[in-house]
Amino acid sequence: MKQFSLLVSVLFFYLLSVTTIQAQCAMCAASLESSKGEGMNSGINSGILYLMLFPYILIGTIGFIWYRSYKKNKEKTAGL
């Protein structure tokens, strides 16, 4: 139960930070609209995609580790 409450609180704070992230994306979009250089536009777009990738990798890794430990514990209790 303690782990579940920790997970819920982490997800809650993550959802609170989404508005800040959206504000930064709007600032990037405004700078892209005002700039004329094509190289800068593709660089900022690549940077945005790069930054968006890591939360998903982190959550996926945590989920995989959690699932693997759950499966090992289930096998241990079934073997007893």
mmJSON file of the N, C-alpha and C atoms, coordinates in Angstrom:
{"data_MODEL":{"atom_site":{
"group_PDB":["ATOM","ATOM","ATOM","ATOM","ATOM","ATOM","ATOM","ATOM","ATOM","ATOM","ATOM","ATOM","ATOM","ATOM","ATOM","ATOM","ATOM","ATOM","ATOM","ATOM","ATOM","ATOM","ATOM","ATOM","ATOM","ATOM","ATOM","ATOM","ATOM","ATOM","ATOM","ATOM","ATOM","ATOM","ATOM","ATOM","ATOM","ATOM","ATOM","ATOM","ATOM","ATOM","ATOM","ATOM","ATOM","ATOM","ATOM","ATOM","ATOM","ATOM","ATOM","ATOM","ATOM","ATOM","ATOM","ATOM","ATOM","ATOM","ATOM","ATOM","ATOM","ATOM","ATOM","ATOM","ATOM","ATOM","ATOM","ATOM","ATOM","ATOM","ATOM","ATOM","ATOM","ATOM","ATOM","ATOM","ATOM","ATOM","ATOM","ATOM","ATOM","ATOM","ATOM","ATOM","ATOM","ATOM","ATOM","ATOM","ATOM","ATOM","ATOM","ATOM","ATOM","ATOM","ATOM","ATOM","ATOM","ATOM","ATOM","ATOM","ATOM","ATOM","ATOM","ATOM","ATOM","ATOM","ATOM","ATOM","ATOM","ATOM","ATOM","ATOM","ATOM","ATOM","ATOM","ATOM","ATOM","ATOM","ATOM","ATOM","ATOM","ATOM","ATOM","ATOM","ATOM","ATOM","ATOM","ATOM","ATOM","ATOM","ATOM","ATOM","ATOM","ATOM","ATOM","ATOM","ATOM","ATOM","ATOM","ATOM","ATOM","ATOM","ATOM","ATOM","ATOM","ATOM","ATOM","ATOM","ATOM","ATOM","ATOM","ATOM","ATOM","ATOM","ATOM","ATOM","ATOM","ATOM","ATOM","ATOM","ATOM","ATOM","ATOM","ATOM","ATOM","ATOM","ATOM","ATOM","ATOM","ATOM","ATOM","ATOM","ATOM","ATOM","ATOM","ATOM","ATOM","ATOM","ATOM","ATOM","ATOM","ATOM","ATOM","ATOM","ATOM","ATOM","ATOM","ATOM","ATOM","ATOM","ATOM","ATOM","ATOM","ATOM","ATOM","ATOM","ATOM","ATOM","ATOM","ATOM","ATOM","ATOM","ATOM","ATOM","ATOM","ATOM","ATOM","ATOM","ATOM","ATOM","ATOM","ATOM","ATOM","ATOM","ATOM","ATOM","ATOM","ATOM","ATOM","ATOM","ATOM","ATOM","ATOM","ATOM","ATOM","ATOM","ATOM","ATOM","ATOM","ATOM","ATOM","ATOM","ATOM","ATOM","ATOM","ATOM","ATOM","ATOM","ATOM","ATOM"],
"id":[1,2,3,4,5,6,7,8,9,10,11,12,13,14,15,16,17,18,19,20,21,22,23,24,25,26,27,28,29,30,31,32,33,34,35,36,37,38,39,40,41,42,43,44,45,46,47,48,49,50,51,52,53,54,55,56,57,58,59,60,61,62,63,64,65,66,67,68,69,70,71,72,73,74,75,76,77,78,79,80,81,82,83,84,85,86,87,88,89,90,91,92,93,94,95,96,97,98,99,100,101,102,103,104,105,106,107,108,109,110,111,112,113,114,115,116,117,118,119,120,121,122,123,124,125,126,127,128,129,130,131,132,133,134,135,136,137,138,139,140,141,142,143,144,145,146,147,148,149,150,151,152,153,154,155,156,157,158,159,160,161,162,163,164,165,166,167,168,169,170,171,172,173,174,175,176,177,178,179,180,181,182,183,184,185,186,187,188,189,190,191,192,193,194,195,196,197,198,199,200,201,202,203,204,205,206,207,208,209,210,211,212,213,214,215,216,217,218,219,220,221,222,223,224,225,226,227,228,229,230,231,232,233,234,235,236,237,238,239,240],
"type_symbol":["N","C","C","N","C","C","N","C","C","N","C","C","N","C","C","N","C","C","N","C","C","N","C","C","N","C","C","N","C","C","N","C","C","N","C","C","N","C","C","N","C","C","N","C","C","N","C","C","N","C","C","N","C","C","N","C","C","N","C","C","N","C","C","N","C","C","N","C","C","N","C","C","N","C","C","N","C","C","N","C","C","N","C","C","N","C","C","N","C","C","N","C","C","N","C","C","N","C","C","N","C","C","N","C","C","N","C","C","N","C","C","N","C","C","N","C","C","N","C","C","N","C","C","N","C","C","N","C","C","N","C","C","N","C","C","N","C","C","N","C","C","N","C","C","N","C","C","N","C","C","N","C","C","N","C","C","N","C","C","N","C","C","N","C","C","N","C","C","N","C","C","N","C","C","N","C","C","N","C","C","N","C","C","N","C","C","N","C","C","N","C","C","N","C","C","N","C","C","N","C","C","N","C","C","N","C","C","N","C","C","N","C","C","N","C","C","N","C","C","N","C","C","N","C","C","N","C","C","N","C","C","N","C","C","N","C","C","N","C","C"],
"label_atom_id":["N","CA","C","N","CA","C","N","CA","C","N","CA","C","N","CA","C","N","CA","C","N","CA","C","N","CA","C","N","CA","C","N","CA","C","N","CA","C","N","CA","C","N","CA","C","N","CA","C","N","CA","C","N","CA","C","N","CA","C","N","CA","C","N","CA","C","N","CA","C","N","CA","C","N","CA","C","N","CA","C","N","CA","C","N","CA","C","N","CA","C","N","CA","C","N","CA","C","N","CA","C","N","CA","C","N","CA","C","N","CA","C","N","CA","C","N","CA","C","N","CA","C","N","CA","C","N","CA","C","N","CA","C","N","CA","C","N","CA","C","N","CA","C","N","CA","C","N","CA","C","N","CA","C","N","CA","C","N","CA","C","N","CA","C","N","CA","C","N","CA","C","N","CA","C","N","CA","C","N","CA","C","N","CA","C","N","CA","C","N","CA","C","N","CA","C","N","CA","C","N","CA","C","N","CA","C","N","CA","C","N","CA","C","N","CA","C","N","CA","C","N","CA","C","N","CA","C","N","CA","C","N","CA","C","N","CA","C","N","CA","C","N","CA","C","N","CA","C","N","CA","C","N","CA","C","N","CA","C","N","CA","C","N","CA","C","N","CA","C","N","CA","C","N","CA","C","N","CA","C"],
"label_alt_id":[null,null,null,null,null,null,null,null,null,null,null,null,null,null,null,null,null,null,null,null,null,null,null,null,null,null,null,null,null,null,null,null,null,null,null,null,null,null,null,null,null,null,null,null,null,null,null,null,null,null,null,null,null,null,null,null,null,null,null,null,null,null,null,null,null,null,null,null,null,null,null,null,null,null,null,null,null,null,null,null,null,null,null,null,null,null,null,null,null,null,null,null,null,null,null,null,null,null,null,null,null,null,null,null,null,null,null,null,null,null,null,null,null,null,null,null,null,null,null,null,null,null,null,null,null,null,null,null,null,null,null,null,null,null,null,null,null,null,null,null,null,null,null,null,null,null,null,null,null,null,null,null,null,null,null,null,null,null,null,null,null,null,null,null,null,null,null,null,null,null,null,null,null,null,null,null,null,null,null,null,null,null,null,null,null,null,null,null,null,null,null,null,null,null,null,null,null,null,null,null,null,null,null,null,null,null,null,null,null,null,null,null,null,null,null,null,null,null,null,null,null,null,null,null,null,null,null,null,null,null,null,null,null,null,null,null,null,null,null,null],
"label_comp_id":["MET","MET","MET","LYS","LYS","LYS","GLN","GLN","GLN","PHE","PHE","PHE","SER","SER","SER","LEU","LEU","LEU","LEU","LEU","LEU","VAL","VAL","VAL","SER","SER","SER","VAL","VAL","VAL","LEU","LEU","LEU","PHE","PHE","PHE","PHE","PHE","PHE","TYR","TYR","TYR","LEU","LEU","LEU","LEU","LEU","LEU","SER","SER","SER","VAL","VAL","VAL","THR","THR","THR","THR","THR","THR","ILE","ILE","ILE","GLN","GLN","GLN","ALA","ALA","ALA","GLN","GLN","GLN","CYS","CYS","CYS","ALA","ALA","ALA","MET","MET","MET","CYS","CYS","CYS","ALA","ALA","ALA","ALA","ALA","ALA","SER","SER","SER","LEU","LEU","LEU","GLU","GLU","GLU","SER","SER","SER","SER","SER","SER","LYS","LYS","LYS","GLY","GLY","GLY","GLU","GLU","GLU","GLY","GLY","GLY","MET","MET","MET","ASN","ASN","ASN","SER","SER","SER","GLY","GLY","GLY","ILE","ILE","ILE","ASN","ASN","ASN","SER","SER","SER","GLY","GLY","GLY","ILE","ILE","ILE","LEU","LEU","LEU","TYR","TYR","TYR","LEU","LEU","LEU","MET","MET","MET","LEU","LEU","LEU","PHE","PHE","PHE","PRO","PRO","PRO","TYR","TYR","TYR","ILE","ILE","ILE","LEU","LEU","LEU","ILE","ILE","ILE","GLY","GLY","GLY","THR","THR","THR","ILE","ILE","ILE","GLY","GLY","GLY","PHE","PHE","PHE","ILE","ILE","ILE","TRP","TRP","TRP","TYR","TYR","TYR","ARG","ARG","ARG","SER","SER","SER","TYR","TYR","TYR","LYS","LYS","LYS","LYS","LYS","LYS","ASN","ASN","ASN","LYS","LYS","LYS","GLU","GLU","GLU","LYS","LYS","LYS","THR","THR","THR","ALA","ALA","ALA","GLY","GLY","GLY","LEU","LEU","LEU"],
"label_asym_id":["A","A","A","A","A","A","A","A","A","A","A","A","A","A","A","A","A","A","A","A","A","A","A","A","A","A","A","A","A","A","A","A","A","A","A","A","A","A","A","A","A","A","A","A","A","A","A","A","A","A","A","A","A","A","A","A","A","A","A","A","A","A","A","A","A","A","A","A","A","A","A","A","A","A","A","A","A","A","A","A","A","A","A","A","A","A","A","A","A","A","A","A","A","A","A","A","A","A","A","A","A","A","A","A","A","A","A","A","A","A","A","A","A","A","A","A","A","A","A","A","A","A","A","A","A","A","A","A","A","A","A","A","A","A","A","A","A","A","A","A","A","A","A","A","A","A","A","A","A","A","A","A","A","A","A","A","A","A","A","A","A","A","A","A","A","A","A","A","A","A","A","A","A","A","A","A","A","A","A","A","A","A","A","A","A","A","A","A","A","A","A","A","A","A","A","A","A","A","A","A","A","A","A","A","A","A","A","A","A","A","A","A","A","A","A","A","A","A","A","A","A","A","A","A","A","A","A","A","A","A","A","A","A","A","A","A","A","A","A","A"],
"label_entity_id":["1","1","1","1","1","1","1","1","1","1","1","1","1","1","1","1","1","1","1","1","1","1","1","1","1","1","1","1","1","1","1","1","1","1","1","1","1","1","1","1","1","1","1","1","1","1","1","1","1","1","1","1","1","1","1","1","1","1","1","1","1","1","1","1","1","1","1","1","1","1","1","1","1","1","1","1","1","1","1","1","1","1","1","1","1","1","1","1","1","1","1","1","1","1","1","1","1","1","1","1","1","1","1","1","1","1","1","1","1","1","1","1","1","1","1","1","1","1","1","1","1","1","1","1","1","1","1","1","1","1","1","1","1","1","1","1","1","1","1","1","1","1","1","1","1","1","1","1","1","1","1","1","1","1","1","1","1","1","1","1","1","1","1","1","1","1","1","1","1","1","1","1","1","1","1","1","1","1","1","1","1","1","1","1","1","1","1","1","1","1","1","1","1","1","1","1","1","1","1","1","1","1","1","1","1","1","1","1","1","1","1","1","1","1","1","1","1","1","1","1","1","1","1","1","1","1","1","1","1","1","1","1","1","1","1","1","1","1","1","1"],
"label_seq_id":[1,1,1,2,2,2,3,3,3,4,4,4,5,5,5,6,6,6,7,7,7,8,8,8,9,9,9,10,10,10,11,11,11,12,12,12,13,13,13,14,14,14,15,15,15,16,16,16,17,17,17,18,18,18,19,19,19,20,20,20,21,21,21,22,22,22,23,23,23,24,24,24,25,25,25,26,26,26,27,27,27,28,28,28,29,29,29,30,30,30,31,31,31,32,32,32,33,33,33,34,34,34,35,35,35,36,36,36,37,37,37,38,38,38,39,39,39,40,40,40,41,41,41,42,42,42,43,43,43,44,44,44,45,45,45,46,46,46,47,47,47,48,48,48,49,49,49,50,50,50,51,51,51,52,52,52,53,53,53,54,54,54,55,55,55,56,56,56,57,57,57,58,58,58,59,59,59,60,60,60,61,61,61,62,62,62,63,63,63,64,64,64,65,65,65,66,66,66,67,67,67,68,68,68,69,69,69,70,70,70,71,71,71,72,72,72,73,73,73,74,74,74,75,75,75,76,76,76,77,77,77,78,78,78,79,79,79,80,80,80],
"pdbx_PDB_ins_code":[null,null,null,null,null,null,null,null,null,null,null,null,null,null,null,null,null,null,null,null,null,null,null,null,null,null,null,null,null,null,null,null,null,null,null,null,null,null,null,null,null,null,null,null,null,null,null,null,null,null,null,null,null,null,null,null,null,null,null,null,null,null,null,null,null,null,null,null,null,null,null,null,null,null,null,null,null,null,null,null,null,null,null,null,null,null,null,null,null,null,null,null,null,null,null,null,null,null,null,null,null,null,null,null,null,null,null,null,null,null,null,null,null,null,null,null,null,null,null,null,null,null,null,null,null,null,null,null,null,null,null,null,null,null,null,null,null,null,null,null,null,null,null,null,null,null,null,null,null,null,null,null,null,null,null,null,null,null,null,null,null,null,null,null,null,null,null,null,null,null,null,null,null,null,null,null,null,null,null,null,null,null,null,null,null,null,null,null,null,null,null,null,null,null,null,null,null,null,null,null,null,null,null,null,null,null,null,null,null,null,null,null,null,null,null,null,null,null,null,null,null,null,null,null,null,null,null,null,null,null,null,null,null,null,null,null,null,null,null,null],
"Cartn_x":[0.826,0.0,0.87,2.015,2.909,3.465,3.795,4.31,3.239,2.005,0.914,0.706,0.749,0.571,1.742,2.938,4.09,3.913,3.455,3.227,2.159,1.083,0.011,0.516,1.306,1.81,2.799,3.634,4.568,3.801,2.793,1.985,1.235,0.764,0.056,0.978,2.186,3.127,3.586,3.657,4.003,2.919,1.667,0.566,0.531,0.958,1.007,2.074,3.12,4.206,3.905,2.828,2.503,2.223,1.583,1.286,2.572,3.571,4.855,5.498,5.396,5.97,5.268,3.955,3.216,3.575,3.817,4.196,5.54,6.466,7.765,7.641,6.78,6.585,6.003,5.129,4.577,5.677,6.61,7.721,8.614,8.845,9.646,8.931,7.624,6.867,6.931,6.857,6.932,8.302,9.359,10.695,10.891,10.274,10.37,9.628,8.488,7.714,8.421,9.169,9.831,11.175,11.78,13.092,12.932,13.921,13.892,14.767,15.732,16.678,16.065,16.225,15.671,16.46,17.766,18.589,18.224,17.927,17.535,16.187,15.285,13.969,14.071,14.831,14.957,15.715,16.658,17.388,16.493,15.634,14.718,13.701,13.196,12.244,12.879,14.118,14.816,15.037,15.366,15.558,14.285,13.166,11.882,11.556,11.741,11.48,12.417,13.664,14.651,14.242,13.791,13.379,12.083,11.208,9.954,10.171,11.241,11.489,11.864,12.627,13.173,12.146,11.1,10.106,9.464,9.217,8.629,9.606,10.875,11.88,11.98,11.981,12.079,10.876,9.681,8.474,8.433,8.821,8.853,9.849,11.016,12.026,11.545,10.96,10.429,9.321,8.444,7.37,7.903,8.931,9.518,10.163,10.909,11.545,10.491,9.444,8.355,7.683,7.388,6.755,7.648,8.949,9.879,9.962,10.01,10.07,8.755,7.633,6.336,6.276,6.772,6.761,7.665,8.841,9.748,9.127,8.497,7.856,6.694,5.965,4.852,5.358,6.475,7.058,7.585,8.161,8.664,7.524,6.43,5.307,4.602,4.593,3.981,4.847,6.155,7.074,7.065,6.627,6.601,5.425],
"Cartn_y":[-1.192,0.0,1.256,1.166,2.314,2.644,1.611,1.832,2.438,2.004,2.539,4.017,4.411,5.831,6.659,6.095,6.787,6.966,5.933,6.01,7.045,7.061,8.032,9.449,9.67,11.019,11.46,10.551,10.898,11.239,10.451,10.737,12.054,12.356,13.614,14.806,14.758,15.857,15.938,14.806,14.806,15.511,15.239,15.895,17.392,17.811,19.241,19.947,19.247,19.873,19.984,19.383,19.407,20.826,21.658,23.026,23.81,23.584,24.246,23.785,22.514,21.973,22.556,22.658,23.217,24.679,25.413,26.815,26.929,26.055,26.097,25.735,24.805,24.447,25.617,26.396,27.572,28.601,28.727,29.662,29.19,27.892,27.363,27.605,27.399,27.616,29.074,29.99,31.413,31.765,31.194,31.493,30.876,29.737,29.121,29.936,30.49,31.281,32.579,33.12,34.391,34.226,33.032,32.845,32.48,32.872,32.612,31.425,31.066,30.007,28.625,27.818,26.461,25.521,25.724,24.861,24.963,26.164,26.357,25.693,25.749,25.139,23.633,22.98,21.527,21.154,21.991,21.725,21.807,22.81,22.947,21.813,21.453,20.339,19.033,18.791,17.58,17.607,18.778,18.909,18.65,19.129,18.899,17.411,16.743,15.306,14.536,14.95,14.317,14.458,15.637,15.861,15.125,14.961,14.247,12.747,12.231,10.8,10.258,10.996,10.463,10.169,10.944,10.522,9.179,8.936,7.66,6.507,6.731,5.695,5.412,6.451,6.285,5.532,5.917,5.248,3.807,3.57,2.212,1.328,1.875,1.115,0.78,1.744,1.497,0.456,0.562,-0.422,-1.817,-1.914,-3.216,-3.829,-3.039,-3.545,-3.974,-3.196,-3.517,-4.823,-4.973,-6.188,-7.403,-7.251,-8.365,-8.799,-7.832,-8.206,-8.836,-8.355,-8.95,-10.396,-10.634,-11.976,-12.917,-12.431,-13.264,-13.605,-12.628,-12.878,-13.856,-13.761,-14.67,-16.09,-16.252,-17.579,-18.164,-17.314,-17.793,-18.278,-17.536,-17.944,-19.167,-19.337,-20.52,-21.749,-21.568,-22.679,-23.171,-22.356,-22.76,-23.614],
"Cartn_z":[0.0,0.0,0.0,0.689,0.745,-0.64,-1.404,-2.756,-3.654,-3.468,-4.281,-3.997,-2.726,-2.4,-2.926,-2.912,-3.483,-4.987,-5.657,-7.095,-7.43,-6.677,-6.921,-6.699,-5.658,-5.405,-6.485,-6.969,-8.047,-9.319,-9.65,-10.835,-10.697,-9.489,-9.246,-9.491,-8.96,-9.165,-10.618,-11.282,-12.706,-13.516,-13.177,-13.889,-13.621,-12.442,-12.146,-12.97,-13.337,-14.09,-15.578,-16.041,-17.468,-17.945,-17.131,-17.567,-17.795,-16.977,-17.171,-18.473,-18.754,-19.984,-21.196,-21.143,-22.271,-22.484,-21.42,-21.559,-22.268,-21.948,-22.604,-24.077,-24.401,-25.811,-26.586,-25.959,-26.632,-26.89,-25.959,-26.153,-27.298,-27.383,-28.497,-29.82,-29.839,-31.076,-31.497,-30.537,-30.875,-31.436,-30.872,-31.397,-32.777,-33.023,-34.35,-35.399,-35.019,-35.972,-36.331,-35.382,-35.645,-36.362,-36.287,-36.916,-38.388,-39.162,-40.605,-40.995,-40.142,-40.5,-40.4,-41.423,-41.442,-40.531,-40.412,-39.572,-38.108,-37.66,-36.263,-35.986,-36.934,-36.749,-36.564,-37.397,-37.273,-36.005,-35.591,-34.348,-33.13,-33.091,-31.953,-31.965,-33.135,-33.211,-32.751,-33.139,-32.695,-31.188,-30.651,-29.208,-28.432,-28.951,-28.286,-28.273,-29.395,-29.448,-28.527,-28.468,-27.593,-26.126,-25.737,-24.354,-24.017,-24.991,-24.746,-24.608,-25.151,-25.164,-23.785,-23.015,-21.772,-20.681,-20.485,-19.487,-19.833,-21.112,-21.511,-21.3,-21.585,-21.338,-19.843,-19.033,-17.585,-17.032,-17.427,-16.936,-17.426,-18.669,-19.196,-18.465,-18.144,-17.41,-16.008,-15.329,-13.984,-14.038,-15.026,-15.176,-15.45,-16.285,-16.591,-15.359,-14.592,-13.368,-12.359,-12.236,-11.316,-11.739,-13.028,-13.53,-13.308,-13.568,-13.405,-11.94,-11.012,-9.596,-9.144,-9.676,-9.352,-9.829,-11.032,-11.602,-10.807,-10.385,-9.588,-8.239,-7.596,-6.306,-6.453,-7.542,-7.782,-7.985,-8.694,-8.905,-7.598,-6.742,-5.452,-4.57,-4.527,-3.679,-4.256,-5.566,-6.175,-5.932,-5.836,-5.609,-4.173,-3.245,-1.834,-1.604],
"occupancy":[1.0,1.0,1.0,1.0,1.0,1.0,1.0,1.0,1.0,1.0,1.0,1.0,1.0,1.0,1.0,1.0,1.0,1.0,1.0,1.0,1.0,1.0,1.0,1.0,1.0,1.0,1.0,1.0,1.0,1.0,1.0,1.0,1.0,1.0,1.0,1.0,1.0,1.0,1.0,1.0,1.0,1.0,1.0,1.0,1.0,1.0,1.0,1.0,1.0,1.0,1.0,1.0,1.0,1.0,1.0,1.0,1.0,1.0,1.0,1.0,1.0,1.0,1.0,1.0,1.0,1.0,1.0,1.0,1.0,1.0,1.0,1.0,1.0,1.0,1.0,1.0,1.0,1.0,1.0,1.0,1.0,1.0,1.0,1.0,1.0,1.0,1.0,1.0,1.0,1.0,1.0,1.0,1.0,1.0,1.0,1.0,1.0,1.0,1.0,1.0,1.0,1.0,1.0,1.0,1.0,1.0,1.0,1.0,1.0,1.0,1.0,1.0,1.0,1.0,1.0,1.0,1.0,1.0,1.0,1.0,1.0,1.0,1.0,1.0,1.0,1.0,1.0,1.0,1.0,1.0,1.0,1.0,1.0,1.0,1.0,1.0,1.0,1.0,1.0,1.0,1.0,1.0,1.0,1.0,1.0,1.0,1.0,1.0,1.0,1.0,1.0,1.0,1.0,1.0,1.0,1.0,1.0,1.0,1.0,1.0,1.0,1.0,1.0,1.0,1.0,1.0,1.0,1.0,1.0,1.0,1.0,1.0,1.0,1.0,1.0,1.0,1.0,1.0,1.0,1.0,1.0,1.0,1.0,1.0,1.0,1.0,1.0,1.0,1.0,1.0,1.0,1.0,1.0,1.0,1.0,1.0,1.0,1.0,1.0,1.0,1.0,1.0,1.0,1.0,1.0,1.0,1.0,1.0,1.0,1.0,1.0,1.0,1.0,1.0,1.0,1.0,1.0,1.0,1.0,1.0,1.0,1.0,1.0,1.0,1.0,1.0,1.0,1.0,1.0,1.0,1.0,1.0,1.0,1.0,1.0,1.0,1.0,1.0,1.0,1.0],
"B_iso_or_equiv":[0.0,0.0,0.0,0.0,0.0,0.0,0.0,0.0,0.0,0.0,0.0,0.0,0.0,0.0,0.0,0.0,0.0,0.0,0.0,0.0,0.0,0.0,0.0,0.0,0.0,0.0,0.0,0.0,0.0,0.0,0.0,0.0,0.0,0.0,0.0,0.0,0.0,0.0,0.0,0.0,0.0,0.0,0.0,0.0,0.0,0.0,0.0,0.0,0.0,0.0,0.0,0.0,0.0,0.0,0.0,0.0,0.0,0.0,0.0,0.0,0.0,0.0,0.0,0.0,0.0,0.0,0.0,0.0,0.0,0.0,0.0,0.0,0.0,0.0,0.0,0.0,0.0,0.0,0.0,0.0,0.0,0.0,0.0,0.0,0.0,0.0,0.0,0.0,0.0,0.0,0.0,0.0,0.0,0.0,0.0,0.0,0.0,0.0,0.0,0.0,0.0,0.0,0.0,0.0,0.0,0.0,0.0,0.0,0.0,0.0,0.0,0.0,0.0,0.0,0.0,0.0,0.0,0.0,0.0,0.0,0.0,0.0,0.0,0.0,0.0,0.0,0.0,0.0,0.0,0.0,0.0,0.0,0.0,0.0,0.0,0.0,0.0,0.0,0.0,0.0,0.0,0.0,0.0,0.0,0.0,0.0,0.0,0.0,0.0,0.0,0.0,0.0,0.0,0.0,0.0,0.0,0.0,0.0,0.0,0.0,0.0,0.0,0.0,0.0,0.0,0.0,0.0,0.0,0.0,0.0,0.0,0.0,0.0,0.0,0.0,0.0,0.0,0.0,0.0,0.0,0.0,0.0,0.0,0.0,0.0,0.0,0.0,0.0,0.0,0.0,0.0,0.0,0.0,0.0,0.0,0.0,0.0,0.0,0.0,0.0,0.0,0.0,0.0,0.0,0.0,0.0,0.0,0.0,0.0,0.0,0.0,0.0,0.0,0.0,0.0,0.0,0.0,0.0,0.0,0.0,0.0,0.0,0.0,0.0,0.0,0.0,0.0,0.0,0.0,0.0,0.0,0.0,0.0,0.0,0.0,0.0,0.0,0.0,0.0,0.0],
"pdbx_formal_charge":[null,null,null,null,null,null,null,null,null,null,null,null,null,null,null,null,null,null,null,null,null,null,null,null,null,null,null,null,null,null,null,null,null,null,null,null,null,null,null,null,null,null,null,null,null,null,null,null,null,null,null,null,null,null,null,null,null,null,null,null,null,null,null,null,null,null,null,null,null,null,null,null,null,null,null,null,null,null,null,null,null,null,null,null,null,null,null,null,null,null,null,null,null,null,null,null,null,null,null,null,null,null,null,null,null,null,null,null,null,null,null,null,null,null,null,null,null,null,null,null,null,null,null,null,null,null,null,null,null,null,null,null,null,null,null,null,null,null,null,null,null,null,null,null,null,null,null,null,null,null,null,null,null,null,null,null,null,null,null,null,null,null,null,null,null,null,null,null,null,null,null,null,null,null,null,null,null,null,null,null,null,null,null,null,null,null,null,null,null,null,null,null,null,null,null,null,null,null,null,null,null,null,null,null,null,null,null,null,null,null,null,null,null,null,null,null,null,null,null,null,null,null,null,null,null,null,null,null,null,null,null,null,null,null,null,null,null,null,null,null],
"auth_seq_id":[1,1,1,2,2,2,3,3,3,4,4,4,5,5,5,6,6,6,7,7,7,8,8,8,9,9,9,10,10,10,11,11,11,12,12,12,13,13,13,14,14,14,15,15,15,16,16,16,17,17,17,18,18,18,19,19,19,20,20,20,21,21,21,22,22,22,23,23,23,24,24,24,25,25,25,26,26,26,27,27,27,28,28,28,29,29,29,30,30,30,31,31,31,32,32,32,33,33,33,34,34,34,35,35,35,36,36,36,37,37,37,38,38,38,39,39,39,40,40,40,41,41,41,42,42,42,43,43,43,44,44,44,45,45,45,46,46,46,47,47,47,48,48,48,49,49,49,50,50,50,51,51,51,52,52,52,53,53,53,54,54,54,55,55,55,56,56,56,57,57,57,58,58,58,59,59,59,60,60,60,61,61,61,62,62,62,63,63,63,64,64,64,65,65,65,66,66,66,67,67,67,68,68,68,69,69,69,70,70,70,71,71,71,72,72,72,73,73,73,74,74,74,75,75,75,76,76,76,77,77,77,78,78,78,79,79,79,80,80,80],
"auth_comp_id":["MET","MET","MET","LYS","LYS","LYS","GLN","GLN","GLN","PHE","PHE","PHE","SER","SER","SER","LEU","LEU","LEU","LEU","LEU","LEU","VAL","VAL","VAL","SER","SER","SER","VAL","VAL","VAL","LEU","LEU","LEU","PHE","PHE","PHE","PHE","PHE","PHE","TYR","TYR","TYR","LEU","LEU","LEU","LEU","LEU","LEU","SER","SER","SER","VAL","VAL","VAL","THR","THR","THR","THR","THR","THR","ILE","ILE","ILE","GLN","GLN","GLN","ALA","ALA","ALA","GLN","GLN","GLN","CYS","CYS","CYS","ALA","ALA","ALA","MET","MET","MET","CYS","CYS","CYS","ALA","ALA","ALA","ALA","ALA","ALA","SER","SER","SER","LEU","LEU","LEU","GLU","GLU","GLU","SER","SER","SER","SER","SER","SER","LYS","LYS","LYS","GLY","GLY","GLY","GLU","GLU","GLU","GLY","GLY","GLY","MET","MET","MET","ASN","ASN","ASN","SER","SER","SER","GLY","GLY","GLY","ILE","ILE","ILE","ASN","ASN","ASN","SER","SER","SER","GLY","GLY","GLY","ILE","ILE","ILE","LEU","LEU","LEU","TYR","TYR","TYR","LEU","LEU","LEU","MET","MET","MET","LEU","LEU","LEU","PHE","PHE","PHE","PRO","PRO","PRO","TYR","TYR","TYR","ILE","ILE","ILE","LEU","LEU","LEU","ILE","ILE","ILE","GLY","GLY","GLY","THR","THR","THR","ILE","ILE","ILE","GLY","GLY","GLY","PHE","PHE","PHE","ILE","ILE","ILE","TRP","TRP","TRP","TYR","TYR","TYR","ARG","ARG","ARG","SER","SER","SER","TYR","TYR","TYR","LYS","LYS","LYS","LYS","LYS","LYS","ASN","ASN","ASN","LYS","LYS","LYS","GLU","GLU","GLU","LYS","LYS","LYS","THR","THR","THR","ALA","ALA","ALA","GLY","GLY","GLY","LEU","LEU","LEU"],
"auth_asym_id":["A","A","A","A","A","A","A","A","A","A","A","A","A","A","A","A","A","A","A","A","A","A","A","A","A","A","A","A","A","A","A","A","A","A","A","A","A","A","A","A","A","A","A","A","A","A","A","A","A","A","A","A","A","A","A","A","A","A","A","A","A","A","A","A","A","A","A","A","A","A","A","A","A","A","A","A","A","A","A","A","A","A","A","A","A","A","A","A","A","A","A","A","A","A","A","A","A","A","A","A","A","A","A","A","A","A","A","A","A","A","A","A","A","A","A","A","A","A","A","A","A","A","A","A","A","A","A","A","A","A","A","A","A","A","A","A","A","A","A","A","A","A","A","A","A","A","A","A","A","A","A","A","A","A","A","A","A","A","A","A","A","A","A","A","A","A","A","A","A","A","A","A","A","A","A","A","A","A","A","A","A","A","A","A","A","A","A","A","A","A","A","A","A","A","A","A","A","A","A","A","A","A","A","A","A","A","A","A","A","A","A","A","A","A","A","A","A","A","A","A","A","A","A","A","A","A","A","A","A","A","A","A","A","A","A","A","A","A","A","A"],
"auth_atom_id":["N","CA","C","N","CA","C","N","CA","C","N","CA","C","N","CA","C","N","CA","C","N","CA","C","N","CA","C","N","CA","C","N","CA","C","N","CA","C","N","CA","C","N","CA","C","N","CA","C","N","CA","C","N","CA","C","N","CA","C","N","CA","C","N","CA","C","N","CA","C","N","CA","C","N","CA","C","N","CA","C","N","CA","C","N","CA","C","N","CA","C","N","CA","C","N","CA","C","N","CA","C","N","CA","C","N","CA","C","N","CA","C","N","CA","C","N","CA","C","N","CA","C","N","CA","C","N","CA","C","N","CA","C","N","CA","C","N","CA","C","N","CA","C","N","CA","C","N","CA","C","N","CA","C","N","CA","C","N","CA","C","N","CA","C","N","CA","C","N","CA","C","N","CA","C","N","CA","C","N","CA","C","N","CA","C","N","CA","C","N","CA","C","N","CA","C","N","CA","C","N","CA","C","N","CA","C","N","CA","C","N","CA","C","N","CA","C","N","CA","C","N","CA","C","N","CA","C","N","CA","C","N","CA","C","N","CA","C","N","CA","C","N","CA","C","N","CA","C","N","CA","C","N","CA","C","N","CA","C","N","CA","C","N","CA","C","N","CA","C","N","CA","C","N","CA","C","N","CA","C"],
"pdbx_PDB_model_num":[1,1,1,1,1,1,1,1,1,1,1,1,1,1,1,1,1,1,1,1,1,1,1,1,1,1,1,1,1,1,1,1,1,1,1,1,1,1,1,1,1,1,1,1,1,1,1,1,1,1,1,1,1,1,1,1,1,1,1,1,1,1,1,1,1,1,1,1,1,1,1,1,1,1,1,1,1,1,1,1,1,1,1,1,1,1,1,1,1,1,1,1,1,1,1,1,1,1,1,1,1,1,1,1,1,1,1,1,1,1,1,1,1,1,1,1,1,1,1,1,1,1,1,1,1,1,1,1,1,1,1,1,1,1,1,1,1,1,1,1,1,1,1,1,1,1,1,1,1,1,1,1,1,1,1,1,1,1,1,1,1,1,1,1,1,1,1,1,1,1,1,1,1,1,1,1,1,1,1,1,1,1,1,1,1,1,1,1,1,1,1,1,1,1,1,1,1,1,1,1,1,1,1,1,1,1,1,1,1,1,1,1,1,1,1,1,1,1,1,1,1,1,1,1,1,1,1,1,1,1,1,1,1,1,1,1,1,1,1,1]
}}}
